[in-house]
């Protein structure tokens, strides 16, 4: 535009007819998030998956880098609003392919007390970690939560190299890299999975629509 162009002659820009993708924060493999989006009837390209590290689960959401966050179990964060469950995720234990439990069809949580698990990482809520990796089995045996949890690649490396275990979720089965297996845990209840957003920020209409459609799909 030249300096002499009158301001009233500058054509107004039309608003975009297609909103930007919903930015959904996820940790680890994206299979579960993709399944939730598909069940809600939204196209894959309508959602951008934004990875986050487990030690800083809410940092990206609070910084405005994501619109929603995939969470499991009830959250006590006062600045978060949480949807109704959009699905449930069964429990499994992740082990290296060489592990004594690796070839089992399923295991009991009681058996996991024989191996070292992972401690609560960083700013992850301790009450939620107690549900992910219980400190004790139902019979009172301590689960040794000693390994440091950092990134998913680091977790995979430790599982491949040791007899460590990670008490996790069945949704990871089929998405794990070579050398790591997910063995179902039959006596831990499934985890409710929900979508979370900041209470102080009114989500755009297309973000609210995804939440509502995911909740509706879960009720069917």
Residue frames relative to the residue before (quaternion, step in Angstrom):
aa qw qx qy qz dx dy dz
X 1.0000 0.0000 0.0000 0.0000 0.00 0.00 0.00
X 0.3632 -0.7277 0.5362 0.2258 3.61 -0.87 0.95
X 0.6414 -0.5437 0.3618 0.4027 3.62 -1.18 0.46
X 0.6907 0.5021 -0.2898 0.4323 3.60 1.11 -0.55
X 0.4891 0.6702 -0.4385 0.3453 3.62 1.23 -0.13
X 0.3956 -0.7199 0.5075 0.2600 3.63 -0.61 1.04
X 0.5739 -0.6201 0.4114 0.3419 3.58 -1.03 0.82
X 0.6664 0.5258 -0.3281 0.4144 3.59 0.99 -0.79
X 0.6444 0.5281 -0.3302 0.4436 3.59 1.21 -0.29
X 0.5304 0.6087 -0.4182 0.4163 3.59 1.27 -0.08
X 0.3725 -0.7527 0.4855 0.2431 3.63 -0.49 1.10
X 0.4648 -0.6666 0.5069 0.2874 3.56 -0.99 0.82
X 0.4432 -0.6873 0.5092 0.2681 3.56 -1.03 0.79
X 0.4156 -0.6942 0.5324 0.2489 3.53 -0.97 0.90
X 0.4945 -0.6399 0.4812 0.3383 3.63 -0.96 0.71
X 0.5633 -0.6122 0.4403 0.3378 3.54 -1.11 0.72
X 0.4210 -0.7178 0.4979 0.2442 3.56 -0.92 0.95
X 0.7374 0.3519 -0.1960 0.5422 3.58 1.17 -0.56
X 0.3378 -0.7488 0.5238 0.2254 3.62 -0.53 1.05
X 0.5932 -0.5527 0.4332 0.3936 3.54 -1.21 0.44
X 0.6352 -0.5364 0.3725 0.4123 3.59 -1.13 0.46
X 0.5220 -0.5881 0.5151 0.3410 3.53 -1.23 0.54
X 0.2734 -0.7626 0.5660 0.1526 3.57 -0.78 1.02
X 0.0487 -0.8270 0.5580 -0.0488 3.55 -0.38 1.31
X 0.3106 -0.7716 0.5318 0.1592 3.57 -0.63 1.15
X 0.0277 0.7945 -0.6032 0.0652 3.56 -0.86 1.03
X 0.2460 -0.7365 0.6082 0.1646 3.54 -1.26 0.52
X 0.8239 0.1852 -0.1523 0.5134 3.57 -0.90 0.94
X 0.8093 -0.2451 0.1794 0.5027 3.60 -1.20 -0.44
X 0.4517 -0.7472 0.4465 0.1955 3.54 -1.07 0.88
X 0.3558 0.7876 -0.4644 0.1934 3.60 1.27 -0.06
X 0.6830 0.4908 -0.3041 0.4473 3.62 0.82 -0.93
X 0.6487 0.5146 -0.3239 0.4577 3.58 0.92 -0.86
X 0.6527 0.5082 -0.3201 0.4616 3.60 0.93 -0.84
X 0.6417 0.5298 -0.3222 0.4514 3.57 1.03 -0.78
X 0.6458 0.5159 -0.3151 0.4663 3.59 1.00 -0.82
X 0.6535 0.5117 -0.3094 0.4641 3.57 0.94 -0.90
X 0.6687 0.4989 -0.3009 0.4619 3.59 0.91 -0.91
X 0.6550 0.5125 -0.3131 0.4585 3.60 0.96 -0.85
X 0.6488 0.5104 -0.3067 0.4738 3.58 1.16 -0.63
X 0.5005 -0.6837 0.4065 0.3418 3.59 1.27 -0.15
X 0.5227 0.6214 -0.4216 0.4037 3.59 1.20 0.44
X 0.5054 -0.6586 0.4562 0.3206 3.61 -0.97 0.76
X 0.6571 -0.5418 0.3622 0.3788 3.54 -1.15 0.65
X 0.7023 0.4898 -0.2746 0.4375 3.57 0.94 -0.91
X 0.5630 0.6128 -0.3858 0.3983 3.59 1.26 -0.16
X 0.7452 0.3169 -0.1797 0.5586 3.59 1.28 -0.25
X 0.1884 -0.7468 0.6300 0.0993 3.54 -0.99 0.94
X 0.2631 -0.7695 0.5620 0.1507 3.58 -0.65 1.08
X 0.1308 -0.7962 0.5904 0.0202 3.55 -0.76 1.13
X 0.3170 -0.7745 0.5100 0.1988 3.63 -0.38 1.15
X 0.0277 -0.7654 0.6412 0.0473 3.55 -1.20 0.60
X 0.4650 -0.6653 0.5063 0.2912 3.56 -1.20 0.52
X 0.5843 -0.6406 0.3822 0.3195 3.53 -1.00 0.90
X 0.6379 0.5459 -0.3332 0.4291 3.61 1.12 -0.52
X 0.7531 0.2206 -0.1554 0.6000 3.58 1.31 -0.26
X 0.0262 -0.8850 0.4634 0.0361 3.58 0.73 1.03
X 0.7798 0.3473 -0.1752 0.4905 3.60 1.05 -0.68
X 0.4193 0.7518 -0.4463 0.2445 3.60 1.26 -0.15
X 0.6939 0.4775 -0.2950 0.4512 3.61 0.79 -0.96
X 0.6422 0.5168 -0.3255 0.4631 3.59 0.98 -0.79
X 0.6991 0.4715 -0.2752 0.4619 3.58 0.87 -0.93
X 0.6796 0.4669 -0.2863 0.4880 3.58 1.18 -0.51
X 0.5348 -0.6592 0.3920 0.3548 3.59 1.25 -0.01
X 0.4810 0.6761 -0.4385 0.3452 3.58 1.21 0.33
X 0.7515 0.2036 -0.1683 0.6045 3.58 1.29 -0.16
X 0.4398 -0.6773 0.5250 0.2688 3.55 -1.28 0.44
X 0.7901 0.1056 -0.0069 0.6037 3.53 1.10 -0.84
X 0.1882 -0.7523 0.6199 0.1198 3.51 -1.32 0.37
X 0.3549 -0.7051 0.5710 0.2255 3.56 -0.97 0.87
X 0.0096 0.8122 -0.5803 0.0584 3.60 -0.63 1.13
X 0.2103 -0.7473 0.6161 0.1332 3.53 -1.28 0.51
X 0.8016 0.2074 -0.2213 0.5152 3.53 -1.07 0.92
X 0.6505 -0.5209 0.3745 0.4066 3.61 -1.23 0.37
X 0.2441 -0.7634 0.5868 0.1147 3.54 -1.10 0.81
X 0.2398 -0.7832 0.5600 0.1247 3.56 -1.05 0.82
X 0.3852 0.7251 -0.4903 0.2924 3.60 1.22 0.33
X 0.4034 -0.7652 0.4376 0.2454 3.64 -0.46 1.13
X 0.6953 0.4741 -0.2890 0.4563 3.62 1.11 -0.50
X 0.6424 0.5224 -0.3272 0.4554 3.59 1.26 0.02
X 0.2032 -0.7004 0.6679 0.1486 3.51 -1.24 0.70
X 0.1476 -0.8099 0.5670 0.0280 3.57 -0.94 0.89
X 0.4634 -0.6864 0.4960 0.2608 3.55 -0.98 0.92
X 0.6041 -0.4488 0.4728 0.4583 3.50 -1.36 -0.14
X 0.6514 -0.5022 0.3589 0.4412 3.63 -1.13 0.37
X 0.2417 -0.7726 0.5730 0.1279 3.56 -0.96 0.91
X 0.7644 -0.1019 0.0002 0.6366 3.58 1.34 -0.03
X 0.3134 -0.6997 0.5895 0.2543 3.57 -1.33 -0.10
X 0.2259 -0.7795 0.5768 0.0931 3.53 -1.07 0.83
X 0.3808 -0.7365 0.5168 0.2133 3.58 -0.67 1.12
X 0.5135 -0.6782 0.4528 0.2671 3.52 -1.23 0.50
X 0.0098 0.7696 -0.6375 0.0359 3.52 -1.20 0.71
X 0.2973 -0.7034 0.6009 0.2361 3.54 -1.30 0.19
X 0.2955 -0.7407 0.5801 0.1660 3.56 -0.95 0.95
X 0.0542 0.7881 -0.6071 0.0856 3.55 -0.87 1.03
X 0.5707 -0.5578 0.4683 0.3793 3.52 -1.28 0.32
X 0.6336 -0.5684 0.3718 0.3705 3.58 -1.17 0.59
X 0.6644 0.4982 -0.2923 0.4742 3.59 1.22 -0.46
X 0.4791 0.7162 -0.4105 0.2984 3.60 1.28 -0.28
X 0.6004 -0.5871 0.3997 0.3676 3.63 -1.09 0.61
X 0.7095 0.4391 -0.2620 0.4849 3.62 1.14 -0.53
X 0.4580 0.7552 -0.4129 0.2222 3.59 1.23 -0.34
X 0.7579 0.3907 -0.2107 0.4780 3.60 0.99 -0.76
X 0.4625 0.6786 -0.4492 0.3517 3.57 1.25 0.18
X 0.4927 -0.6403 0.4952 0.3194 3.58 -1.15 0.58
X 0.7704 -0.1097 0.0783 0.6231 3.57 1.16 -0.63
X 0.1797 -0.7678 0.6041 0.1148 3.56 -1.30 0.31
X 0.4319 -0.6389 0.5617 0.2996 3.54 -1.37 0.21
X 0.5837 -0.5704 0.4393 0.3754 3.56 -1.15 0.57
X 0.5679 0.6040 -0.3876 0.4029 3.60 1.12 -0.57
X 0.6539 0.5257 -0.3139 0.4444 3.59 1.05 -0.71
X 0.6082 0.5983 -0.3543 0.3830 3.58 1.12 -0.55
X 0.5604 0.6256 -0.3855 0.3821 3.59 1.19 -0.42
X 0.5956 0.5802 -0.3664 0.4176 3.61 1.21 -0.24
X 0.7517 0.3618 -0.1845 0.5196 3.59 1.26 -0.26
X 0.5328 -0.6340 0.4630 0.3159 3.56 -1.23 0.50
X 0.1820 -0.7820 0.5926 0.0637 3.56 -0.92 1.03
X 0.6116 -0.5760 0.4171 0.3466 3.57 -1.33 -0.17
X 0.4374 -0.6935 0.5199 0.2395 3.54 -1.12 0.83
X 0.6511 -0.5143 0.3912 0.3980 3.55 -1.29 0.41
X 0.2816 -0.8110 0.4910 0.1478 3.61 -0.62 1.08
X 0.8980 0.0154 0.0325 0.4385 3.54 -1.26 0.63
X 0.8080 -0.2317 0.2181 0.4959 3.52 -0.83 -1.13
X 0.3470 0.7334 -0.5157 0.2752 3.59 1.19 0.32
X 0.5159 -0.6655 0.4260 0.3308 3.64 -0.82 0.90
X 0.4557 -0.7135 0.4552 0.2758 3.63 -0.62 1.05
X 0.6475 0.5236 -0.3472 0.4314 3.63 0.96 -0.74
X 0.6381 0.4951 -0.3295 0.4891 3.59 1.14 -0.57
X 0.6339 0.5293 -0.3392 0.4505 3.59 0.97 -0.80
X 0.6130 0.5506 -0.3507 0.4451 3.59 1.07 -0.66
X 0.6572 0.4690 -0.3080 0.5033 3.58 1.20 -0.45
X 0.6238 0.5204 -0.3318 0.4796 3.57 1.11 -0.67
X 0.7908 0.0316 0.0367 0.6101 3.55 0.79 -1.11
X 0.2561 -0.8094 0.5017 0.1659 3.61 0.05 1.21
X 0.4949 -0.6598 0.4670 0.3186 3.61 -1.00 0.71
X 0.7901 0.1106 -0.0594 0.6000 3.58 1.22 -0.51
X 0.4896 -0.6274 0.5154 0.3178 3.54 -1.19 0.50
X 0.6775 -0.4758 0.3419 0.4447 3.64 -1.18 0.21
X 0.6969 0.4457 -0.2768 0.4890 3.62 1.12 -0.54
X 0.6319 -0.5960 0.3131 0.3840 3.57 1.27 0.21
X 0.4822 0.6526 -0.4598 0.3608 3.62 1.17 0.10
X 0.4414 -0.7017 0.4949 0.2607 3.57 -0.90 0.94
X 0.2368 -0.7106 0.6415 0.1654 3.55 -1.11 0.78
X 0.3406 -0.7796 0.4964 0.1723 3.55 -0.48 1.24
X 0.0741 -0.8067 0.5863 -0.0042 3.56 -0.26 1.29
X 0.1504 0.8521 -0.4708 0.1722 3.53 0.30 1.32
X 0.6522 0.5308 -0.3386 0.4221 3.63 1.01 -0.66
X 0.4647 -0.6726 0.5056 0.2756 3.54 -1.13 0.71
X 0.2483 -0.7631 0.5840 0.1225 3.56 -0.84 1.03
X 0.0221 0.7942 -0.6060 0.0386 3.59 -0.70 1.06
X 0.8142 -0.1080 0.1159 0.5585 3.58 -0.22 -1.26
X 0.6363 -0.5284 0.3913 0.4036 3.55 -1.25 0.35
X 0.6408 0.5062 -0.3507 0.4584 3.68 0.89 -0.71
X 0.6423 0.5119 -0.3306 0.4649 3.60 1.02 -0.72
X 0.6167 0.5355 -0.3375 0.4679 3.58 1.04 -0.75
X 0.6486 0.5193 -0.3109 0.4616 3.58 0.91 -0.94
X 0.6563 0.5242 -0.3137 0.4428 3.58 0.93 -0.87
X 0.6737 0.4841 -0.3019 0.4697 3.58 0.96 -0.82
X 0.6349 0.5221 -0.3377 0.4586 3.60 0.98 -0.77
X 0.6597 0.5138 -0.3077 0.4539 3.59 0.99 -0.79
X 0.7541 0.4348 -0.2048 0.4475 3.56 1.04 -0.82
X 0.7890 0.2567 -0.1044 0.5483 3.61 1.18 -0.48
X 0.5472 -0.5674 0.4812 0.3836 3.55 -1.35 -0.28
X 0.2818 0.7606 -0.5295 0.2483 3.59 1.15 0.55
X 0.2031 -0.7517 0.6145 0.1267 3.54 -1.30 0.46
X 0.1244 -0.7445 0.6414 0.1377 3.53 -1.27 0.36
X 0.2987 -0.7482 0.5682 0.1676 3.57 -0.57 1.19
X 0.0794 0.8430 -0.5074 0.1597 3.54 -0.30 1.28
X 0.6344 -0.5557 0.4277 0.3253 3.57 -1.14 -0.73
X 0.5729 -0.6356 0.4111 0.3143 3.55 -1.13 0.76
X 0.5451 0.6324 -0.4077 0.3698 3.60 1.13 -0.44
X 0.6222 0.5568 -0.3475 0.4268 3.59 1.18 -0.39
X 0.4969 0.6578 -0.4396 0.3565 3.60 1.18 -0.36
X 0.7915 0.2794 -0.2263 0.4941 3.55 -0.89 0.93
X 0.7177 0.3975 -0.2517 0.5133 3.60 1.25 -0.18
X 0.5330 0.6632 -0.3943 0.3473 3.57 1.28 -0.19
X 0.5318 -0.6203 0.4609 0.3463 3.59 -1.13 0.55
X 0.6886 -0.4653 0.3502 0.4320 3.55 -1.27 0.31
X 0.7703 0.3597 -0.2684 0.4529 3.53 -1.09 0.77
X 0.7262 0.3210 -0.2270 0.5639 3.61 1.26 0.02
X 0.0935 -0.8055 0.5849 0.0190 3.57 -0.97 0.89
X 0.2912 -0.7203 0.6024 0.1829 3.54 -1.26 0.56
X 0.0986 -0.7960 0.5971 0.0121 3.58 -0.60 1.19
X 0.4621 -0.7011 0.4578 0.2920 3.64 -0.64 1.02
X 0.2243 -0.7222 0.6403 0.1349 3.56 -1.16 0.79
X 0.3110 -0.8319 0.4384 0.1378 3.54 -0.35 1.28
X 0.7793 0.3611 -0.1774 0.4804 3.61 1.08 -0.57
X 0.5458 0.4945 -0.4639 0.4923 3.56 1.06 0.83
X 0.4642 -0.6977 0.4575 0.2974 3.62 -0.82 0.88
X 0.5911 -0.5695 0.4368 0.3681 3.54 -1.20 0.58
X 0.4286 -0.7017 0.5160 0.2401 3.55 -1.19 0.64
X 0.3850 -0.6833 0.5594 0.2682 3.61 -0.93 0.81
X 0.1911 -0.7746 0.5981 0.0763 3.56 -0.96 0.95
X 0.0096 0.8109 -0.5825 0.0551 3.60 -0.86 0.98
X 0.4198 -0.6525 0.5651 0.2806 3.52 -1.41 0.05
X 0.1237 -0.8048 0.5793 0.0377 3.58 -0.90 0.94
X 0.0091 -0.7750 0.6319 -0.0006 3.55 -1.21 0.60
X 0.6189 -0.5576 0.4004 0.3817 3.57 -1.27 0.29
X 0.4828 -0.6708 0.4836 0.2881 3.57 -0.91 0.92
X 0.6961 0.5124 -0.2739 0.4218 3.56 1.02 -0.81
X 0.7146 0.3904 -0.2339 0.5313 3.60 1.25 -0.21
X 0.3257 -0.7329 0.5643 0.1959 3.58 -0.71 1.06
X 0.3619 -0.7491 0.5003 0.2399 3.62 -0.46 1.09
X 0.5552 -0.5878 0.4591 0.3681 3.61 -1.10 0.60
X 0.6977 -0.5063 0.3106 0.4004 3.54 -1.25 0.51
X 0.6896 0.4835 -0.3097 0.4413 3.60 0.87 -0.83
X 0.6015 0.5289 -0.3574 0.4804 3.60 1.20 -0.47
X 0.6515 0.5017 -0.3092 0.4778 3.58 0.94 -0.88
X 0.6282 0.5434 -0.3388 0.4420 3.58 1.05 -0.74
X 0.6390 0.5183 -0.3347 0.4593 3.58 0.96 -0.80
X 0.6444 0.5152 -0.3246 0.4625 3.59 0.94 -0.86
X 0.6830 0.4899 -0.2933 0.4554 3.59 0.82 -0.98
X 0.6710 0.4934 -0.3053 0.4617 3.60 0.95 -0.83
X 0.6393 0.5137 -0.3269 0.4696 3.58 1.05 -0.72
X 0.6382 0.5074 -0.3238 0.4801 3.60 1.01 -0.77
X 0.6529 0.5206 -0.3078 0.4561 3.58 0.96 -0.90
X 0.6449 0.5239 -0.3159 0.4581 3.57 0.97 -0.84
X 0.6645 0.5145 -0.3055 0.4477 3.58 0.98 -0.83
X 0.6595 0.5169 -0.3042 0.4531 3.60 1.13 -0.63
X 0.5964 0.5938 -0.3658 0.3974 3.58 1.16 -0.46
